[in-house]
């Protein structure tokens, strides 16, 4: 089993639209996937950047696979991306881009995910009681190449962005998680 990587970055907020500092998952001392988060315009947004050759999985990968398998047993199921916010209240459905199909039906392996870059978002608000505390999101899942899979377990700080620092990312092209 691949060891889990836990990384909490505590540097200052990036000047790039108010995103929090990057939470990086590495393999052989090289970054494989980087996450950043922020709360802006009524949304919690998590940016996923994958290095060339790496991919990660949808938030509903297990549900999609179960539907395709129709009760049959799978040889394996890739871990879905799980987002667990702290200090921020999710008020609606999570959104994700249309995924790429990585399935290998002849092996009864069904999997969907993202390469390059993805944006995961949900309508959110910071409760008044938590306004002074930093919001953050714990991200769990997997990042893989054709030959290696890394367990993901990182925490990304999610600063609240003022209108002057940047607006919410567009939800264009995003679909509700099933």
Secondary structure, DSSP 8 states (H G I E B T S, - for coil): ---EE--B------TTTT----EEEEETTEEEEEEEEEEETTEEEEEEEE-TT-EEE-TTHHHHHHHHHTT---S------EEEEESSEEEEEEEEE--EE--BGGGTB--EEEESEEEEEEEEE--GGGTTS--EEEEEEEEE-SS-EEEEEEEEEEEE--TTT------TTEEE--
